[in-house]
């Protein structure tokens, strides 16, 4: 039987919650589910609860919906727990962009590395540890999945401190799937029939093998590459030509790992934040989207057409993963897990890689030797994660400065110190470990 109780911690991330619940309600065994919604923001929780209840009513299935601002109310009895928290919400994310911008640093996303990703990790890691400890205490049998960013830093902190308990935590993201769909679309082959191998840090995961019925698809992809527009993910194709592996999730995320090239905003004749990748506009659109969802939750607008017209797991793979776990099927999905199988990269560092979902847990596959150039870039990024994690755990200004310098978004001690001071000041309310 599939897990009967699913608890979403951070359910106020309404867009994610709606997509995931649509998957649950569209699964063939939806009557087995209880969905628990948790968010410390009462307004956001109310929107999520209203939307989910309307979805359940529209679908006409006997799914029970529970909601609370206190996760301890809902964690007991959970079979699976999913975290999607964003400490400080969209306002804090905006500060992760605007504060570095005052220092001349332009970021297309700012949620994984560079100054914004480091800043987000400082806020996210302590509450995620508290959540993990509650989970280990109240529902130690539950599978634990994290969607919150920065993925590698959060998952590394939870495993390094032991907070996630014996089950551990598995990180999920749709980036590898989305990038594979992009590549399959270019050469017009069916995504569902393709096999792939990949390894890296979340948002810079290198797809090393793509095959269809035993045929290596890279030659077809290389041929198609020559006819692409010059402005179509030019950096990703540059990495592919250089390392014979393709990065997920395309330019928007991949170039943040190379701030010495793009941190000042220069991007193939465009400027980040102006005519390319305006993340502040994306954040603002998120506010507008939330307001629309609030109206839908109150019944002032109809739910969107086609809400349930989606292939199960097409966007997020959680429900198929849970099916594979409960059925002991061993299906393979991209997940973020502690490294146990790639000898070129330190054990315990969190890698995004193929993972088989068995009843015993999520087990990473052994991989062929990772190309040395890929291993070099991934290992470098993961040591930066290590510095960030320790800065967050210790509340250390010194380690924060080291993390900023190692990241290369700033290049001298004085600049890194000023940036660290400004980030800590902007987020003081969410950084008690630094007080």
DRENPA-650156 format. One line per 10 residues: their letters; for each residue y, x, z of C-alpha. Coordinates in steps of 0.2 Angstrom, whole numbers. Layout:
! DRENPA-650156
a	Y:X:Z; ...
//
This chain:
! DRENPA-650156
xxxxxxxxxx	0:0:0; 17:7:-4; 29:10:10; 35:-7:17; 51:-1:26; 64:9:17; 80:14:26; 95:20:17; 107:31:28; 124:31:20
xxxxxxxxxx	121:14:11; 140:13:9; 138:23:-7; 136:7:-15; 133:12:-33; 118:22:-28; 112:8:-16; 113:-5:-30; 103:6:-42; 90:10:-30
xxxxxxxxxx	88:-8:-24; 87:-14:-42; 72:-2:-44; 64:-9:-28; 66:-27:-33; 60:-23:-51; 44:-15:-45; 28:-25:-46; 25:-25:-27; 43:-29:-21
xxxxxxxxxx	36:-42:-8; 30:-28:3; 48:-21:6; 60:-22:20; 76:-13:16; 87:-6:30; 105:-2:26; 115:10:38; 133:16:37; 145:21:50
xxxxxxxxxx	159:13:40; 158:-6:43; 168:-11:28; 157:0:16; 141:-7:25; 147:-25:23; 149:-22:4; 132:-14:3; 124:-28:13; 133:-42:3
xxxxxxxxxx	128:-34:-14; 110:-31:-9; 108:-49:-2; 115:-56:-18; 103:-46:-28; 88:-51:-18; 94:-69:-20; 96:-67:-39; 79:-59:-41; 71:-72:-30
xxxxxxxxxx	59:-61:-20; 55:-61:-2; 63:-44:3; 70:-43:20; 87:-35:22; 93:-27:38; 110:-18:42; 117:-8:56; 131:5:59; 118:13:71
xxxxxxxxxx	104:21:62; 93:21:78; 92:2:76; 83:3:60; 74:20:59; 59:14:70; 44:9:59; 52:16:43; 40:23:30; 54:31:20
xxxxxxxxxx	71:37:24; 84:41:11; 101:50:15; 116:48:4; 130:52:16; 147:58:11; 157:63:27; 175:59:25; 172:49:9; 182:50:-7
xxxxxxxxxx	197:56:3; 188:71:9; 181:75:-8; 199:73:-15; 205:86:-2; 190:98:-8; 199:98:-25; 217:97:-21; 217:111:-7; 209:124:-18
xxxxxxxxxx	220:118:-33; 235:124:-22; 227:141:-22; 225:141:-41; 207:136:-41; 201:122:-53; 184:113:-51; 176:101:-62; 166:93:-48; 168:102:-32
xxxxxxxxxx	152:96:-23; 140:110:-24; 147:128:-25; 165:135:-26; 177:131:-13; 174:112:-14; 156:113:-12; 157:125:2; 169:114:11; 158:99:9
xxxxxxxxxx	143:108:16; 153:112:32; 156:93:34; 139:87:29; 127:99:38; 130:95:56; 128:76:54; 113:78:43; 105:88:57; 108:74:69
xxxxxxxxxx	101:61:57; 85:72:54; 82:74:72; 83:55:75; 71:53:61; 59:65:68; 60:57:85; 60:38:79; 49:38:64; 40:55:62
xxxxxxxxxx	28:48:50; 42:43:37; 44:52:21; 62:60:21; 72:61:5; 90:67:3; 102:64:-11; 118:70:-3; 127:85:-9; 127:100:-8
xxxxxxxxxx	109:98:-10; 102:116:-8; 113:119:7; 109:103:16; 90:105:13; 90:123:18; 99:119:34; 87:106:39; 72:116:36; 79:132:43
xxxxxxxxxx	84:124:59; 67:114:60; 77:98:62; 67:88:49; 51:90:59; 34:92:52; 36:81:37; 51:91:31; 64:85:19; 63:83:0
xxxxxxxxxx	79:83:-11; 81:72:-26; 93:72:-40; 93:65:-57; 100:80:-66; 84:87:-73; 78:71:-80; 95:67:-88; 96:84:-96; 79:82:-103
xxxxxxxxxx	84:65:-110; 99:74:-118; 88:87:-126; 75:74:-132; 88:64:-139; 95:78:-150; 78:81:-158; 73:62:-157; 57:64:-148; 51:52:-134
xxxxxxxxxx	57:58:-117; 42:50:-108; 29:60:-118; 37:77:-115; 31:90:-103; 43:102:-95; 44:116:-82; 60:121:-73; 67:131:-59; 83:134:-51
xxxxxxxxxx	96:128:-38; 102:110:-39; 115:108:-53; 110:125:-60; 91:122:-64; 85:131:-79; 72:122:-90; 61:135:-96; 47:126:-105; 48:109:-115
xxxxxxxxxx	32:104:-125; 26:88:-134; 7:87:-136; 6:106:-135; 20:109:-147; 34:121:-140; 50:111:-144; 62:125:-142; 62:130:-160; 67:112:-165
xxxxxxxxxx	80:112:-152; 87:129:-158; 88:122:-176; 97:107:-170; 109:117:-159; 117:125:-175; 124:108:-181; 131:103:-164; 150:101:-162; 159:116:-154
xxxxxxxxxx	164:106:-139; 147:99:-135; 143:108:-119; 147:125:-126; 143:135:-110; 126:127:-108; 121:132:-126; 128:149:-122; 117:151:-107; 102:145:-118
xxxxxxxxxx	105:158:-131; 107:171:-118; 92:167:-106; 81:156:-117; 82:143:-104; 93:127:-103; 103:123:-88; 103:106:-80; 115:98:-77; 125:104:-93
xxxxxxxxxx	143:111:-92; 151:100:-79; 140:107:-65; 133:124:-72; 150:132:-75; 155:130:-57; 142:144:-53; 153:156:-64; 170:154:-56; 175:171:-63
xxxxxxxxxx	175:163:-80; 181:146:-77; 189:145:-59; 207:147:-66; 203:132:-77; 201:140:-94; 187:131:-103; 185:134:-122; 203:131:-126; 205:117:-114
xxxxxxxxxx	210:116:-96; 199:109:-82; 207:95:-73; 219:91:-88; 210:88:-104; 192:92:-98; 183:86:-82; 197:78:-72; 187:75:-56; 202:67:-47
xxxxxxxxxx	202:54:-61; 183:52:-57; 187:50:-39; 200:37:-42; 189:27:-54; 176:27:-39; 189:18:-29; 191:5:-42; 173:3:-44; 171:1:-25
xxxxxxxxxx	184:-13:-25; 175:-22:-39; 158:-21:-30; 167:-28:-14; 172:-43:-24; 154:-45:-31; 148:-43:-13; 160:-57:-7; 154:-68:-22; 171:-68:-30
xxxxxxxxxx	164:-60:-46; 146:-62:-53; 134:-48:-52; 133:-37:-68; 123:-43:-83; 108:-32:-86; 107:-26:-68; 88:-27:-68; 86:-23:-86; 81:-5:-82
xxxxxxxxxx	65:5:-84; 59:9:-67; 64:26:-61; 74:28:-77; 89:35:-66; 83:38:-49; 64:42:-47; 62:37:-28; 52:21:-31; 39:30:-43
xxxxxxxxxx	38:45:-31; 34:33:-16; 21:24:-27; 13:41:-31; 13:46:-13; 6:30:-6; -7:30:-21; -11:48:-19; -8:50:-37; -1:68:-38
xxxxxxxxxx	13:63:-51; 25:77:-54; 44:75:-52; 59:86:-50; 62:89:-32; 72:102:-21; 60:110:-9; 58:126:1; 51:140:-10; 33:144:-8
xxxxxxxxxx	27:149:-25; 41:159:-35; 38:177:-29; 55:183:-37; 65:172:-25; 65:173:-6; 53:161:3; 61:147:11; 76:146:-1; 77:128:-8
xxxxxxxxxx	72:127:-26; 73:113:-38; 56:113:-47; 41:102:-52; 33:95:-37; 18:84:-36; 18:68:-24; 2:66:-15; -2:56:1; -2:73:10
xxxxxxxxxx	16:76:5; 27:83:-9; 18:99:-15; 27:112:-27; 18:118:-42; 14:136:-46; 25:142:-61; 23:155:-74; 34:171:-71; 52:166:-70
xxxxxxxxxx	63:175:-83; 72:190:-74; 89:184:-79; 86:166:-73; 79:173:-56; 94:184:-54; 107:170:-56; 97:158:-45; 94:171:-31; 112:176:-31
xxxxxxxxxx	118:157:-29; 105:154:-16; 111:169:-5; 128:161:-6; 120:145:0; 113:155:15; 131:161:20; 137:143:18; 124:136:29; 126:149:43
xxxxxxxxxx	145:146:42; 142:127:45; 129:130:59; 139:143:68; 156:135:65; 161:153:60; 178:156:51; 172:174:47; 157:168:38; 167:155:29
xxxxxxxxxx	178:168:22; 163:178:17; 155:163:8; 171:160:-1; 172:179:-6; 154:179:-11; 156:163:-22; 169:173:-32; 181:158:-33; 193:170:-24
xxxxxxxxxx	193:189:-25; 202:196:-11; 201:195:8; 219:189:11; 217:175:-2; 200:170:5; 207:169:23; 222:158:17; 210:146:8; 198:145:23
xxxxxxxxxx	213:141:35; 219:127:23; 202:119:21; 198:119:39; 215:111:43; 213:98:29; 196:93:36; 199:96:55; 193:79:60; 176:81:52
xxxxx	173:99:58; 170:99:77; 160:115:76; 175:124:71; 186:118:86
//
